């Protein structure tokens, strides 16, 4: 279990590279949210912005992501709706 981040509440997950990060279920993402993934400390410091969220099935969502540094739009990531995904919080904390 990741250590707590000072001043945060809610679930945390541990990413390889950045360490403990705030997380929320994939089904709670909305357009404009910024995700992060493993090894995001160096090459993906800008994160990925959600440009579209679609309900892939009853239990899965598909997140369409754009890399904030390069602007590249990637094919959708199909994730189970209850899977925890790391994100950049609006207050700038991990």
C-alpha positions in Angstrom: 0.0 0.0 0.0 1.5 3.4 -1.0 2.3 5.9 1.7 -0.1 8.8 2.2 0.5 12.1 0.4 0.3 15.0 2.8 -2.9 16.9 2.4 -4.7 14.4 0.2 -7.6 12.1 0.7 -9.0 9.4 -1.4 -7.3 6.4 -3.1 -3.6 6.3 -4.0 -1.8 4.0 -6.3 2.0 3.6 -6.7 3.4 4.3 -10.2 6.9 3.2 -11.2 8.9 6.4 -11.3 6.7 9.1 -9.8 5.8 7.0 -6.7 2.4 7.4 -4.9 -0.2 9.3 -6.9 -3.9 10.2 -6.4 -6.2 7.9 -8.3 -9.8 7.5 -9.2 -11.9 4.8 -11.0 -11.7 4.9 -14.8 -15.5 5.4 -14.9 -15.2 8.8 -13.1 -12.9 10.4 -15.7 -14.4 13.2 -17.8 -13.1 15.2 -20.8 -10.3 17.5 -19.7 -8.9 15.3 -16.9 -5.2 14.6 -17.1 -4.0 11.1 -16.5 -0.5 9.7 -15.6 1.1 6.3 -16.1 4.2 4.5 -15.1 7.5 6.2 -15.7 5.7 9.5 -16.1 8.4 11.3 -14.1 10.6 12.1 -17.1 9.3 11.5 -20.6 5.5 12.1 -19.8 5.8 14.9 -17.3 2.9 16.7 -19.0 0.6 13.7 -18.7 -2.3 12.8 -21.1 -5.5 14.7 -21.4 -8.8 12.8 -21.8 -10.3 14.0 -25.0 -13.2 11.5 -25.1 -14.8 8.9 -22.8 -17.0 6.2 -24.2 -18.8 3.4 -22.5 -17.2 0.3 -24.2 -19.6 -2.2 -22.5 -21.5 -2.6 -19.3 -18.2 -3.0 -17.3 -15.6 -1.2 -19.4 -14.9 2.4 -20.5 -12.6 3.6 -23.3 -10.5 6.6 -22.7 -9.2 8.5 -25.7 -6.0 10.3 -24.7 -3.8 13.1 -26.1 -0.2 13.6 -24.9 0.1 17.1 -23.6 3.8 17.4 -24.7 3.6 16.2 -28.3 -0.1 16.6 -29.0 -0.3 13.0 -30.3 -3.8 11.4 -29.9 -3.6 7.7 -29.1 -6.0 4.9 -29.8 -8.5 4.4 -26.9 -7.4 2.6 -23.7 -10.0 0.1 -22.8 -10.2 -0.1 -19.0 -12.4 -1.9 -16.5 -14.7 0.8 -15.0 -13.6 0.2 -11.4 -9.8 0.2 -12.2 -7.9 2.9 -10.4 -6.1 5.3 -12.7 -3.6 8.0 -11.5 -4.4 11.6 -12.4 -3.1 15.1 -11.9 -5.4 16.8 -9.4 -6.8 20.3 -10.1 -4.7 21.7 -7.2 -1.5 20.4 -8.9 -0.8 17.8 -6.3 0.0 14.2 -7.2 
